[in-house]
Structures are given as structure tokens and as C-alpha cells.
Amino acid sequence: MINKTEITAATLAAAFASAITLLASSASAGPVAEKPSVDKCYGVALAGHNDCAAGAGTTCAGTSKVDYQPNSWKYVTKGTCESIGTPKGHGTLTAQ
């Protein structure tokens, strides 16, 4: 027969496991939420200031290791990406 102490312990263990899972999933980097009237502009973000990534070398928001990394992007005002100049060239709407 199961007593109330065993039920409470099982309930607490399940709640603890759920909390750990939720905490672990929220700690991983993800993309910055989409915004209206913006473009994803590749190659313009400074190191650690990208909004997400397009390939190897970064995982997502804030993880770029170098300035103007061509496979990470930053949100910019729609229509301005390709006019943004950097020491490595202009921004692009596609990953390089």
C-alpha cells in the first residue's frame, strides 16, 4: 500500500525534474524574436552582438566570436542592410 509520504516524495521528485528540464532549455541561446519591418543582415554584427547565426562558428544570439562574421546576422531597418558598410564590405541579405 502507498502512503501519503511516498506520494508526496514522488510528486516533489517529478516537480524537481520538470523544473530542471525547463531551466536547462531556457538557458540555451536562441534567436532573438522576429521584429516587424526589419531584415536579417549578415556580416554587420560586432562580436557577441549578433541576433542569431546561419552556420558553423556560432549557435545563436550573442555567440559570434569575431566582428562582421559573414554567417551571423543582426536585425536592421528594412531596406538598409546592403548600404551598411563595414571594414569587410557591405551587409548582405544572405549568409556568406
Backbone as XML, in Angstrom:
<?xml version="1.0"?>
<chain id="A" units="angstrom">
  <residue number="1" name="MET">
    <atom name="N" x="0.834" y="-1.173" z="0.000"/>
    <atom name="CA" x="0.000" y="0.000" z="0.000"/>
    <atom name="C" x="0.888" y="1.249" z="0.000"/>
  </residue>
  <residue number="2" name="ILE">
    <atom name="N" x="0.494" y="2.261" z="-0.741"/>
    <atom name="CA" x="1.244" y="3.515" z="-0.840"/>
    <atom name="C" x="0.705" y="4.490" z="0.192"/>
  </residue>
  <residue number="3" name="ASN">
    <atom name="N" x="1.650" y="5.111" z="0.932"/>
    <atom name="CA" x="1.196" y="6.098" z="1.916"/>
    <atom name="C" x="1.416" y="7.524" z="1.401"/>
  </residue>
  <residue number="4" name="LYS">
    <atom name="N" x="0.903" y="8.492" z="2.149"/>
    <atom name="CA" x="0.969" y="9.898" z="1.722"/>
    <atom name="C" x="2.401" y="10.393" z="1.604"/>
  </residue>
  <residue number="5" name="THR">
    <atom name="N" x="3.313" y="9.923" z="2.413"/>
    <atom name="CA" x="4.713" y="10.351" z="2.358"/>
    <atom name="C" x="5.342" y="9.928" z="1.035"/>
  </residue>
  <residue number="6" name="GLU">
    <atom name="N" x="5.050" y="8.706" z="0.590"/>
    <atom name="CA" x="5.601" y="8.235" z="-0.676"/>
    <atom name="C" x="5.028" y="9.022" z="-1.848"/>
  </residue>
  <residue number="7" name="ILE">
    <atom name="N" x="3.751" y="9.347" z="-1.807"/>
    <atom name="CA" x="3.126" y="10.130" z="-2.870"/>
    <atom name="C" x="3.723" y="11.530" z="-2.914"/>
  </residue>
  <residue number="8" name="THR">
    <atom name="N" x="3.905" y="12.151" z="-1.754"/>
    <atom name="CA" x="4.483" y="13.492" z="-1.688"/>
    <atom name="C" x="5.920" y="13.484" z="-2.211"/>
  </residue>
  <residue number="9" name="ALA">
    <atom name="N" x="6.708" y="12.493" z="-1.832"/>
    <atom name="CA" x="8.092" y="12.400" z="-2.297"/>
    <atom name="C" x="8.139" y="12.218" z="-3.814"/>
  </residue>
  <residue number="10" name="ALA">
    <atom name="N" x="7.272" y="11.395" z="-4.352"/>
    <atom name="CA" x="7.237" y="11.176" z="-5.801"/>
    <atom name="C" x="6.805" y="12.445" z="-6.533"/>
  </residue>
  <residue number="11" name="THR">
    <atom name="N" x="5.824" y="13.139" z="-5.971"/>
    <atom name="CA" x="5.349" y="14.380" z="-6.575"/>
    <atom name="C" x="6.453" y="15.433" z="-6.570"/>
  </residue>
  <residue number="12" name="LEU">
    <atom name="N" x="7.154" y="15.560" z="-5.459"/>
    <atom name="CA" x="8.248" y="16.527" z="-5.373"/>
    <atom name="C" x="9.373" y="16.178" z="-6.341"/>
  </residue>
  <residue number="13" name="ALA">
    <atom name="N" x="9.694" y="14.899" z="-6.470"/>
    <atom name="CA" x="10.752" y="14.474" z="-7.386"/>
    <atom name="C" x="10.367" y="14.809" z="-8.832"/>
  </residue>
  <residue number="14" name="ALA">
    <atom name="N" x="9.116" y="14.567" z="-9.198"/>
    <atom name="CA" x="8.658" y="14.878" z="-10.552"/>
    <atom name="C" x="8.685" y="16.385" z="-10.809"/>
  </residue>
  <residue number="15" name="ALA">
    <atom name="N" x="8.262" y="17.167" z="-9.840"/>
    <atom name="CA" x="8.269" y="18.621" z="-9.979"/>
    <atom name="C" x="9.695" y="19.142" z="-10.109"/>
  </residue>
  <residue number="16" name="PHE">
    <atom name="N" x="10.603" y="18.595" z="-9.349"/>
    <atom name="CA" x="12.002" y="18.998" z="-9.400"/>
    <atom name="C" x="12.598" y="18.680" z="-10.776"/>
  </residue>
  <residue number="17" name="ALA">
    <atom name="N" x="12.314" y="17.490" z="-11.279"/>
    <atom name="CA" x="12.824" y="17.090" z="-12.589"/>
    <atom name="C" x="12.270" y="18.004" z="-13.686"/>
  </residue>
  <residue number="18" name="SER">
    <atom name="N" x="11.001" y="18.356" z="-13.601"/>
    <atom name="CA" x="10.397" y="19.259" z="-14.584"/>
    <atom name="C" x="11.043" y="20.638" z="-14.525"/>
  </residue>
  <residue number="19" name="ALA">
    <atom name="N" x="11.294" y="21.121" z="-13.323"/>
    <atom name="CA" x="11.911" y="22.439" z="-13.164"/>
    <atom name="C" x="13.325" y="22.456" z="-13.739"/>
  </residue>
  <residue number="20" name="ILE">
    <atom name="N" x="14.086" y="21.399" z="-13.516"/>
    <atom name="CA" x="15.451" y="21.312" z="-14.042"/>
    <atom name="C" x="15.420" y="21.288" z="-15.570"/>
  </residue>
  <residue number="21" name="THR">
    <atom name="N" x="14.509" y="20.529" z="-16.153"/>
    <atom name="CA" x="14.382" y="20.461" z="-17.601"/>
    <atom name="C" x="14.023" y="21.818" z="-18.181"/>
  </residue>
  <residue number="22" name="LEU">
    <atom name="N" x="13.073" y="22.505" z="-17.575"/>
    <atom name="CA" x="12.664" y="23.824" z="-18.037"/>
    <atom name="C" x="13.810" y="24.817" z="-17.935"/>
  </residue>
  <residue number="23" name="LEU">
    <atom name="N" x="14.528" y="24.792" z="-16.835"/>
    <atom name="CA" x="15.655" y="25.693" z="-16.634"/>
    <atom name="C" x="16.741" y="25.436" z="-17.671"/>
  </residue>
  <residue number="24" name="ALA">
    <atom name="N" x="17.043" y="24.195" z="-17.935"/>
    <atom name="CA" x="18.082" y="23.855" z="-18.906"/>
    <atom name="C" x="17.689" y="24.294" z="-20.305"/>
  </residue>
  <residue number="25" name="SER">
    <atom name="N" x="16.439" y="24.125" z="-20.668"/>
    <atom name="CA" x="16.021" y="24.513" z="-22.019"/>
    <atom name="C" x="15.977" y="26.027" z="-22.176"/>
  </residue>
  <residue number="26" name="SER">
    <atom name="N" x="15.667" y="26.763" z="-21.137"/>
    <atom name="CA" x="15.610" y="28.220" z="-21.252"/>
    <atom name="C" x="16.996" y="28.840" z="-21.205"/>
  </residue>
  <residue number="27" name="ALA">
    <atom name="N" x="18.002" y="28.111" z="-20.738"/>
    <atom name="CA" x="19.351" y="28.641" z="-20.647"/>
    <atom name="C" x="20.082" y="28.601" z="-21.976"/>
  </residue>
  <residue number="28" name="SER">
    <atom name="N" x="19.616" y="27.790" z="-22.928"/>
    <atom name="CA" x="20.300" y="27.701" z="-24.209"/>
    <atom name="C" x="20.003" y="28.945" z="-25.049"/>
  </residue>
  <residue number="29" name="ALA">
    <atom name="N" x="21.010" y="29.345" z="-25.813"/>
    <atom name="CA" x="20.842" y="30.531" z="-26.646"/>
    <atom name="C" x="19.890" y="30.236" z="-27.789"/>
  </residue>
  <residue number="30" name="GLY">
    <atom name="N" x="19.049" y="31.175" z="-28.051"/>
    <atom name="CA" x="18.122" y="31.043" z="-29.159"/>
    <atom name="C" x="18.095" y="32.327" z="-29.939"/>
  </residue>
  <residue number="31" name="PRO">
    <atom name="N" x="17.391" y="32.316" z="-31.048"/>
    <atom name="CA" x="17.354" y="33.550" z="-31.833"/>
    <atom name="C" x="16.555" y="34.636" z="-31.136"/>
  </residue>
  <residue number="32" name="VAL">
    <atom name="N" x="16.896" y="35.867" z="-31.418"/>
    <atom name="CA" x="16.121" y="36.999" z="-30.941"/>
    <atom name="C" x="14.774" y="36.950" z="-31.655"/>
  </residue>
  <residue number="33" name="ALA">
    <atom name="N" x="13.701" y="37.275" z="-30.970"/>
    <atom name="CA" x="12.362" y="37.223" z="-31.555"/>
    <atom name="C" x="12.274" y="38.096" z="-32.808"/>
  </residue>
  <residue number="34" name="GLU">
    <atom name="N" x="11.538" y="37.588" z="-33.809"/>
    <atom name="CA" x="11.372" y="38.359" z="-35.040"/>
    <atom name="C" x="10.682" y="39.681" z="-34.752"/>
  </residue>
  <residue number="35" name="LYS">
    <atom name="N" x="11.056" y="40.667" z="-35.512"/>
    <atom name="CA" x="10.505" y="42.004" z="-35.340"/>
    <atom name="C" x="9.920" y="42.457" z="-36.670"/>
  </residue>
  <residue number="36" name="PRO">
    <atom name="N" x="8.844" y="43.232" z="-36.643"/>
    <atom name="CA" x="8.269" y="43.726" z="-37.898"/>
    <atom name="C" x="9.160" y="44.807" z="-38.518"/>
  </residue>
  <residue number="37" name="SER">
    <atom name="N" x="9.102" y="44.918" z="-39.813"/>
    <atom name="CA" x="9.811" y="45.976" z="-40.552"/>
    <atom name="C" x="11.327" y="45.924" z="-40.411"/>
  </residue>
  <residue number="38" name="VAL">
    <atom name="N" x="11.878" y="44.723" z="-40.323"/>
    <atom name="CA" x="13.332" y="44.589" z="-40.253"/>
    <atom name="C" x="13.800" y="43.500" z="-41.213"/>
  </residue>
  <residue number="39" name="ASP">
    <atom name="N" x="15.078" y="43.533" z="-41.537"/>
    <atom name="CA" x="15.720" y="42.499" z="-42.349"/>
    <atom name="C" x="16.795" y="41.825" z="-41.506"/>
  </residue>
  <residue number="40" name="LYS">
    <atom name="N" x="17.064" y="40.566" z="-41.811"/>
    <atom name="CA" x="18.214" y="39.870" z="-41.237"/>
    <atom name="C" x="19.399" y="40.248" z="-42.108"/>
  </residue>
  <residue number="41" name="CYS">
    <atom name="N" x="20.352" y="40.940" z="-41.515"/>
    <atom name="CA" x="21.500" y="41.438" z="-42.274"/>
    <atom name="C" x="22.765" y="40.695" z="-41.823"/>
  </residue>
  <residue number="42" name="TYR">
    <atom name="N" x="23.366" y="39.977" z="-42.749"/>
    <atom name="CA" x="24.552" y="39.170" z="-42.456"/>
    <atom name="C" x="25.821" y="39.992" z="-42.602"/>
  </residue>
  <residue number="43" name="GLY">
    <atom name="N" x="26.775" y="39.711" z="-41.699"/>
    <atom name="CA" x="28.089" y="40.314" z="-41.805"/>
    <atom name="C" x="28.242" y="41.701" z="-41.219"/>
  </residue>
  <residue number="44" name="VAL">
    <atom name="N" x="27.274" y="42.155" z="-40.440"/>
    <atom name="CA" x="27.367" y="43.512" z="-39.889"/>
    <atom name="C" x="27.480" y="43.544" z="-38.359"/>
  </residue>
  <residue number="45" name="ALA">
    <atom name="N" x="27.275" y="42.426" z="-37.694"/>
    <atom name="CA" x="27.268" y="42.408" z="-36.229"/>
    <atom name="C" x="28.679" y="42.396" z="-35.661"/>
  </residue>
  <residue number="46" name="LEU">
    <atom name="N" x="28.846" y="43.098" z="-34.567"/>
    <atom name="CA" x="30.104" y="43.033" z="-33.829"/>
    <atom name="C" x="30.122" y="41.747" z="-33.014"/>
  </residue>
  <residue number="47" name="ALA">
    <atom name="N" x="31.311" y="41.300" z="-32.630"/>
    <atom name="CA" x="31.451" y="40.075" z="-31.846"/>
    <atom name="C" x="30.561" y="40.130" z="-30.610"/>
  </residue>
  <residue number="48" name="GLY">
    <atom name="N" x="29.779" y="39.070" z="-30.421"/>
    <atom name="CA" x="28.900" y="38.978" z="-29.262"/>
    <atom name="C" x="27.608" y="39.756" z="-29.370"/>
  </residue>
  <residue number="49" name="HIS">
    <atom name="N" x="27.369" y="40.397" z="-30.507"/>
    <atom name="CA" x="26.168" y="41.214" z="-30.668"/>
    <atom name="C" x="25.282" y="40.763" z="-31.827"/>
  </residue>
  <residue number="50" name="ASN">
    <atom name="N" x="25.484" y="39.530" z="-32.297"/>
    <atom name="CA" x="24.628" y="39.024" z="-33.370"/>
    <atom name="C" x="23.273" y="38.619" z="-32.794"/>
  </residue>
  <residue number="51" name="ASP">
    <atom name="N" x="22.242" y="38.661" z="-33.634"/>
    <atom name="CA" x="20.906" y="38.242" z="-33.205"/>
    <atom name="C" x="20.685" y="36.752" z="-33.430"/>
  </residue>
  <residue number="52" name="CYS">
    <atom name="N" x="21.440" y="36.149" z="-34.339"/>
    <atom name="CA" x="21.452" y="34.692" z="-34.497"/>
    <atom name="C" x="22.507" y="34.323" z="-35.527"/>
  </residue>
  <residue number="53" name="ALA">
    <atom name="N" x="22.513" y="33.056" z="-35.922"/>
    <atom name="CA" x="23.562" y="32.559" z="-36.793"/>
    <atom name="C" x="23.013" y="31.776" z="-37.961"/>
  </residue>
  <residue number="54" name="ALA">
    <atom name="N" x="23.874" y="31.574" z="-38.953"/>
    <atom name="CA" x="23.471" y="30.823" z="-40.131"/>
    <atom name="C" x="24.326" y="29.596" z="-40.359"/>
  </residue>
  <residue number="55" name="GLY">
    <atom name="N" x="25.317" y="29.369" z="-39.560"/>
    <atom name="CA" x="26.181" y="28.218" z="-39.824"/>
    <atom name="C" x="27.200" y="27.986" z="-38.732"/>
  </residue>
  <residue number="56" name="ALA">
    <atom name="N" x="28.213" y="27.234" z="-39.074"/>
    <atom name="CA" x="29.248" y="26.844" z="-38.115"/>
    <atom name="C" x="29.945" y="28.059" z="-37.512"/>
  </residue>
  <residue number="57" name="GLY">
    <atom name="N" x="30.344" y="27.931" z="-36.263"/>
    <atom name="CA" x="31.080" y="29.002" z="-35.601"/>
    <atom name="C" x="30.263" y="29.786" z="-34.605"/>
  </residue>
  <residue number="58" name="THR">
    <atom name="N" x="28.942" y="29.726" z="-34.722"/>
    <atom name="CA" x="28.068" y="30.388" z="-33.757"/>
    <atom name="C" x="26.868" y="29.486" z="-33.511"/>
  </residue>
  <residue number="59" name="THR">
    <atom name="N" x="26.213" y="29.684" z="-32.418"/>
    <atom name="CA" x="24.993" y="28.932" z="-32.164"/>
    <atom name="C" x="23.798" y="29.845" z="-32.291"/>
  </residue>
  <residue number="60" name="CYS">
    <atom name="N" x="23.827" y="30.965" z="-31.632"/>
    <atom name="CA" x="22.715" y="31.911" z="-31.775"/>
    <atom name="C" x="23.046" y="33.235" z="-31.123"/>
  </residue>
  <residue number="61" name="ALA">
    <atom name="N" x="22.026" y="33.927" z="-30.640"/>
    <atom name="CA" x="22.163" y="35.302" z="-30.169"/>
    <atom name="C" x="23.367" y="35.515" z="-29.256"/>
  </residue>
  <residue number="62" name="GLY">
    <atom name="N" x="24.196" y="36.475" z="-29.632"/>
    <atom name="CA" x="25.321" y="36.883" z="-28.806"/>
    <atom name="C" x="26.502" y="35.941" z="-28.789"/>
  </residue>
  <residue number="63" name="THR">
    <atom name="N" x="26.580" y="34.990" z="-29.729"/>
    <atom name="CA" x="27.653" y="33.999" z="-29.675"/>
    <atom name="C" x="28.726" y="34.163" z="-30.731"/>
  </residue>
  <residue number="64" name="SER">
    <atom name="N" x="28.612" y="35.156" z="-31.584"/>
    <atom name="CA" x="29.668" y="35.337" z="-32.594"/>
    <atom name="C" x="30.968" y="35.711" z="-31.888"/>
  </residue>
  <residue number="65" name="LYS">
    <atom name="N" x="32.067" y="35.226" z="-32.430"/>
    <atom name="CA" x="33.375" y="35.434" z="-31.793"/>
    <atom name="C" x="34.202" y="36.512" z="-32.461"/>
  </residue>
  <residue number="66" name="VAL">
    <atom name="N" x="33.807" y="36.935" z="-33.651"/>
    <atom name="CA" x="34.564" y="37.950" z="-34.378"/>
    <atom name="C" x="33.621" y="39.017" z="-34.921"/>
  </residue>
  <residue number="67" name="ASP">
    <atom name="N" x="34.145" y="40.188" z="-35.130"/>
    <atom name="CA" x="33.363" y="41.260" z="-35.738"/>
    <atom name="C" x="33.044" y="40.912" z="-37.187"/>
  </residue>
  <residue number="68" name="TYR">
    <atom name="N" x="31.849" y="41.245" z="-37.623"/>
    <atom name="CA" x="31.407" y="41.122" z="-39.009"/>
    <atom name="C" x="31.464" y="39.690" z="-39.542"/>
  </residue>
  <residue number="69" name="GLN">
    <atom name="N" x="31.181" y="38.733" z="-38.678"/>
    <atom name="CA" x="31.192" y="37.324" z="-39.080"/>
    <atom name="C" x="30.142" y="37.122" z="-40.187"/>
  </residue>
  <residue number="70" name="PRO">
    <atom name="N" x="30.542" y="36.598" z="-41.349"/>
    <atom name="CA" x="29.641" y="36.552" z="-42.500"/>
    <atom name="C" x="28.473" y="35.567" z="-42.393"/>
  </residue>
  <residue number="71" name="ASN">
    <atom name="N" x="28.489" y="34.677" z="-41.409"/>
    <atom name="CA" x="27.377" y="33.736" z="-41.278"/>
    <atom name="C" x="26.496" y="34.026" z="-40.071"/>
  </residue>
  <residue number="72" name="SER">
    <atom name="N" x="26.687" y="35.175" z="-39.443"/>
    <atom name="CA" x="25.788" y="35.575" z="-38.353"/>
    <atom name="C" x="25.073" y="36.857" z="-38.775"/>
  </residue>
  <residue number="73" name="TRP">
    <atom name="N" x="23.870" y="37.020" z="-38.254"/>
    <atom name="CA" x="23.076" y="38.168" z="-38.681"/>
    <atom name="C" x="22.604" y="39.019" z="-37.528"/>
  </residue>
  <residue number="74" name="LYS">
    <atom name="N" x="22.204" y="40.213" z="-37.893"/>
    <atom name="CA" x="21.667" y="41.202" z="-36.956"/>
    <atom name="C" x="20.450" y="41.824" z="-37.631"/>
  </residue>
  <residue number="75" name="TYR">
    <atom name="N" x="19.410" y="42.079" z="-36.854"/>
    <atom name="CA" x="18.251" y="42.781" z="-37.407"/>
    <atom name="C" x="18.615" y="44.232" z="-37.679"/>
  </residue>
  <residue number="76" name="VAL">
    <atom name="N" x="18.232" y="44.712" z="-38.859"/>
    <atom name="CA" x="18.420" y="46.125" z="-39.223"/>
    <atom name="C" x="17.135" y="46.621" z="-39.864"/>
  </residue>
  <residue number="77" name="THR">
    <atom name="N" x="16.963" y="47.912" z="-39.923"/>
    <atom name="CA" x="15.786" y="48.507" z="-40.545"/>
    <atom name="C" x="15.650" y="48.008" z="-41.984"/>
  </residue>
  <residue number="78" name="LYS">
    <atom name="N" x="14.445" y="47.589" z="-42.327"/>
    <atom name="CA" x="14.183" y="47.038" z="-43.663"/>
    <atom name="C" x="14.690" y="47.984" z="-44.749"/>
  </residue>
  <residue number="79" name="GLY">
    <atom name="N" x="15.409" y="47.413" z="-45.713"/>
    <atom name="CA" x="15.924" y="48.183" z="-46.831"/>
    <atom name="C" x="17.276" y="48.832" z="-46.619"/>
  </residue>
  <residue number="80" name="THR">
    <atom name="N" x="17.874" y="48.671" z="-45.435"/>
    <atom name="CA" x="19.155" y="49.336" z="-45.170"/>
    <atom name="C" x="20.356" y="48.396" z="-45.166"/>
  </residue>
  <residue number="81" name="CYS">
    <atom name="N" x="20.136" y="47.103" z="-45.146"/>
    <atom name="CA" x="21.220" y="46.142" z="-44.957"/>
    <atom name="C" x="22.378" y="46.335" z="-45.927"/>
  </residue>
  <residue number="82" name="GLU">
    <atom name="N" x="22.082" y="46.338" z="-47.202"/>
    <atom name="CA" x="23.144" y="46.371" z="-48.199"/>
    <atom name="C" x="23.855" y="47.716" z="-48.292"/>
  </residue>
  <residue number="83" name="SER">
    <atom name="N" x="23.332" y="48.719" z="-47.595"/>
    <atom name="CA" x="24.014" y="50.012" z="-47.570"/>
    <atom name="C" x="24.910" y="50.162" z="-46.336"/>
  </residue>
  <residue number="84" name="ILE">
    <atom name="N" x="24.872" y="49.184" z="-45.442"/>
    <atom name="CA" x="25.704" y="49.247" z="-44.234"/>
    <atom name="C" x="27.121" y="48.801" z="-44.592"/>
  </residue>
  <residue number="85" name="GLY">
    <atom name="N" x="28.067" y="49.704" z="-44.432"/>
    <atom name="CA" x="29.462" y="49.407" z="-44.732"/>
    <atom name="C" x="30.214" y="48.973" z="-43.488"/>
  </residue>
  <residue number="86" name="THR">
    <atom name="N" x="31.092" y="48.007" z="-43.654"/>
    <atom name="CA" x="31.962" y="47.540" z="-42.575"/>
    <atom name="C" x="33.388" y="47.473" z="-43.134"/>
  </residue>
  <residue number="87" name="PRO">
    <atom name="N" x="34.377" y="47.281" z="-42.290"/>
    <atom name="CA" x="35.740" y="47.118" z="-42.803"/>
    <atom name="C" x="35.889" y="45.904" z="-43.726"/>
  </residue>
  <residue number="88" name="LYS">
    <atom name="N" x="34.913" y="44.992" z="-43.694"/>
    <atom name="CA" x="34.979" y="43.786" z="-44.536"/>
    <atom name="C" x="34.014" y="43.845" z="-45.720"/>
  </residue>
  <residue number="89" name="GLY">
    <atom name="N" x="33.402" y="44.976" z="-45.963"/>
    <atom name="CA" x="32.463" y="45.117" z="-47.070"/>
    <atom name="C" x="31.092" y="45.526" z="-46.575"/>
  </residue>
  <residue number="90" name="HIS">
    <atom name="N" x="30.092" y="45.322" z="-47.400"/>
    <atom name="CA" x="28.731" y="45.703" z="-47.059"/>
    <atom name="C" x="27.946" y="44.513" z="-46.508"/>
  </residue>
  <residue number="91" name="GLY">
    <atom name="N" x="26.869" y="44.832" z="-45.764"/>
    <atom name="CA" x="25.972" y="43.797" z="-45.282"/>
    <atom name="C" x="25.283" y="43.120" z="-46.446"/>
  </residue>
  <residue number="92" name="THR">
    <atom name="N" x="24.825" y="41.891" z="-46.219"/>
    <atom name="CA" x="24.102" y="41.154" z="-47.248"/>
    <atom name="C" x="22.843" y="40.519" z="-46.641"/>
  </residue>
  <residue number="93" name="LEU">
    <atom name="N" x="21.882" y="40.226" z="-47.481"/>
    <atom name="CA" x="20.648" y="39.603" z="-47.037"/>
    <atom name="C" x="20.739" y="38.084" z="-46.995"/>
  </residue>
  <residue number="94" name="THR">
    <atom name="N" x="21.876" y="37.533" z="-47.410"/>
    <atom name="CA" x="22.100" y="36.087" z="-47.370"/>
    <atom name="C" x="23.418" y="35.799" z="-46.684"/>
  </residue>
  <residue number="95" name="ALA">
    <atom name="N" x="23.501" y="34.643" z="-46.045"/>
    <atom name="CA" x="24.745" y="34.248" z="-45.371"/>
    <atom name="C" x="25.850" y="34.033" z="-46.388"/>
  </residue>
  <residue number="96" name="GLN">
    <atom name="N" x="27.045" y="34.376" z="-46.019"/>
    <atom name="CA" x="28.210" y="34.217" z="-46.908"/>
    <atom name="C" x="29.033" y="33.028" z="-46.490"/>
  </residue>
</chain>
